Structure formats: C-alpha cells, structure tokens
Amino acid sequence: MVEYLDDEIDFSLYMRETDAKAKVKNASLWIDDMKARLRRKTHERKVYMPWEKTFSNFNFRPGEVTVWGGVNGHGKSLVTSQIILSLIGQGEKVCVASFEMKPHKQIERFHRMYCGMNPFSPEFQGDDGIAALDALYDEFGDWVSNSLWIYDQQGTTQATQVLGMTRYCARELGIGHVFIDNLAKCVSGEDDYNGQKVFVDSLTAIARDENIHVHLVHHMRKGSKETDPLDKSDFKGSGSIADQVDNLIGVWRNKAKELDVKTKGHMSTKSSEADTTIRVFKQRNYEGSADGEPLVFLWFDRDSWQFLEQKGNPLLFFQNFPHRPTP
C-alpha cells in the first residue's frame, strides 16, 4: 500500500537540517585545493596603486570592495582619478560612475594627469597651443579606447540602477574595476543606515560573484578642525560599511601646511611635509609580510594634478608600469 505524506508537514525544518549537514565538511577536503592555490599564486598578476613604495604592502584583488573616504575638498576623487589611470596602465579595464561630475570634466582631469601639463597655462592659449592639446587628446583617446568607460549619469540615482550597471560592466564589457562616486548619491539620506548596509552588501556580493573590484567613494565627517587627522570612526553613515568591505582607505589633505606656507612663505616650518596622506585603515586579505595598513605620504604637483612619491620626483608616465618616464 502506497503511503502519502500529509501536505501539512513542515518540510522546511528538514530542508534546513539537511542543508546544514551538507555544508559541514572535514577540513582535509580543501587540502588539494590549497596546494593548487600555491601554484596558481606564483603566476597571478597583482594590481597595484601607482606609487612604487606601496607595492609591497597593498594591492587590488578581484572579488573585493574598497571604500575611499575623505572630508569634502581633501582630494579623494582626485586621488582615485590617478588610481584609474594607473589601473589602465597596468592593463585593466575601468568604468567610472561619478554622479557629481560631468563626463567632459572627468576627461579633462584624466587628460591633465596623463599629459602632465596644465592646459590653462599661457603657452596653450594660442592656435599652436590648442593644436598641441588636440594632438594630446587624440593620443589619450587612443590609449583609453578599449579600457575606460564612463557612466553618463549625474545627480541622485537609484541603488538598483547602480547595481545593475555594475553587473553589466562585468558581464558584457569584461570590466575589472568599477568606481562609484559616491555613496550619498546612491542611497538618499545620510541617516538611512539600513539602505546603506543593503547597498554595500549588494556591492560586495556582485564583486565576489563577478570577480571584479568595486571602488566606492564615501564622505567622512569633519573633525573639530579641518587639520585634524583621519580616524576610522569618521566615516559617515552606518558603521557596518567598514565591517562589510574588504579595504578601507582615507585621503587627508595637509591644510595646516598649506596655510603655513601661504602665510609664512619660505619661512614656513612645514614646507617639507607631505601635501596628502593616504591611510589604509583595513586590508582584509593582505598576505604579505610588510605593514598591510600603511600610511602613504604624497606630494602634489599643481600643473599635472599628479600625486608624487617624493617632492621633486619626475611625473608619472601612465603608459608604462611601473610608471617611470621613458627616455
């Protein structure tokens, strides 16, 4: 006689139990995979920041999310622009979604860093100067023709639209790095902590599933004085953001030096200090033997808008990697 199961039985209890049992495995099952990873790692190509002094203690890994934070006006978007050019120079494909800057302004910034000159200086204002800039724009356009995409959307947007754009970039264009500038434009309301948490959680899932690196620009609170150094707790919004992401990086501009130099000139005691500091607060998957949470001191070149490793260093040549100038 065939026995029938009652429809009122709660099968979900058994499904949960079976699922848990299926996922509890002996550690020895991963040994072969770990041995294979050892061999793969020797052939994996690492992706770095532009500055050679960071090569030993930071790199961008696929499947991760990096949050770039800073107080308004401290240059976080300018720093990420240089990161983008460096990634392209390392053979990476990049998409930029900036909801505060129109595409032509982004291209203008990239081009200025790329050619290492101020296009508004007097020598470029005549016909010959404009013709020279035209040629440089053509050169830049050729260089980024298969490596840089811009999401043409300004103002506040929907979180679901940004997530869809990120998936599209990964699946349809083969893009490995997506920059989203910034979180406040994707989740309305600084106090919508649950919305922020859900959005960042979705970004981490996409990065992991699509094996790409997502860069998210985020605001930090001003201290009692603008010259106060950064602290991990200064990131605005939900504290879960720092917990969810893989890398947390702050950008700090040395306003005290700028004021001292402006008021004291060559008598300034701060003139030798760095102009900008990048602080890595968190790097979850760092595997090296150096300090995985470094402080990176940089000097700003006003003509090119590039950040340099030392004052007076040659400008970075992004077509090469490392970005050393060609003879």
C-alpha positions, 0 to 999 in steps of 0.5 A, a space after each residue: 500500500 502506497 503511503 502519502 505524506 500529509 501536505 501539512 508537514 513542515 518540510 522546511 525544518 528538514 530542508 534546513 537540517 539537511 542543508 546544514 549537514 551538507 555544508 559541514 565538511 572535514 577540513 582535509 577536503 580543501 587540502 588539494 585545493 590549497 596546494 593548487 592555490 600555491 601554484 596558481 599564486 606564483 603566476 597571478 598578476 597583482 594590481 597595484 596603486 601607482 606609487 612604487 613604495 606601496 607595492 609591497 604592502 597593498 594591492 587590488 584583488 578581484 572579488 573585493 570592495 574598497 571604500 575611499 573616504 575623505 572630508 569634502 575638498 581633501 582630494 579623494 576623487 582626485 586621488 582615485 582619478 590617478 588610481 584609474 589611470 594607473 589601473 589602465 596602465 597596468 592593463 585593466 579595464 575601468 568604468 567610472 560612475 561619478 554622479 557629481 561630475 560631468 563626463 567632459 570634466 572627468 576627461 579633462 582631469 584624466 587628460 591633465 594627469 596623463 599629459 602632465 601639463 596644465 592646459 590653462 597655462 599661457 603657452 596653450 592659449 594660442 592656435 599652436 597651443 590648442 593644436 598641441 592639446 588636440 594632438 594630446 587628446 587624440 593620443 589619450 583617446 587612443 590609449 583609453 579606447 578599449 579600457 575606460 568607460 564612463 557612466 553618463 549619469 549625474 545627480 541622485 540615482 537609484 541603488 538598483 540602477 547602480 547595481 545593475 550597471 555594475 553587473 553589466 560592466 562585468 558581464 558584457 564589457 569584461 570590466 575589472 574595476 568599477 568606481 562609484 562616486 559616491 555613496 550619498 548619491 546612491 542611497 538618499 539620506 545620510 541617516 538611512 543606515 539600513 539602505 546603506 548596509 543593503 547597498 554595500 552588501 549588494 556591492 560586495 556580493 556582485 564583486 565576489 560573484 563577478 570577480 571584479 573590484 568595486 571602488 566606492 567613494 564615501 564622505 567622512 565627517 569633519 573633525 573639530 578642525 579641518 587639520 585634524 587627522 583621519 580616524 576610522 570612526 569618521 566615516 559617515 553613515 552606518 558603521 557596518 560599511 567598514 565591517 562589510 568591505 574588504 579595504 578601507 582607505 582615507 585621503 587627508 589633505 595637509 591644510 595646516 601646511 598649506 596655510 603655513 606656507 601661504 602665510 609664512 612663505 619660505 619661512 614656513 616650518 612645514 614646507 617639507 611635509 607631505 601635501 596628502 596622506 593616504 591611510 589604509 585603515 583595513 586590508 582584509 586579505 593582505 598576505 604579505 609580510 610588510 605593514 598591510 595598513 600603511 600610511 602613504 605620504 604624497 606630494 602634489 604637483 599643481 600643473 599635472 594634478 599628479 600625486 608624487 612619491 617624493 617632492 621633486 620626483 619626475 611625473 608619472 608616465 601612465 603608459 608604462 608600469 611601473 610608471 617611470 618616464 621613458 627616455 
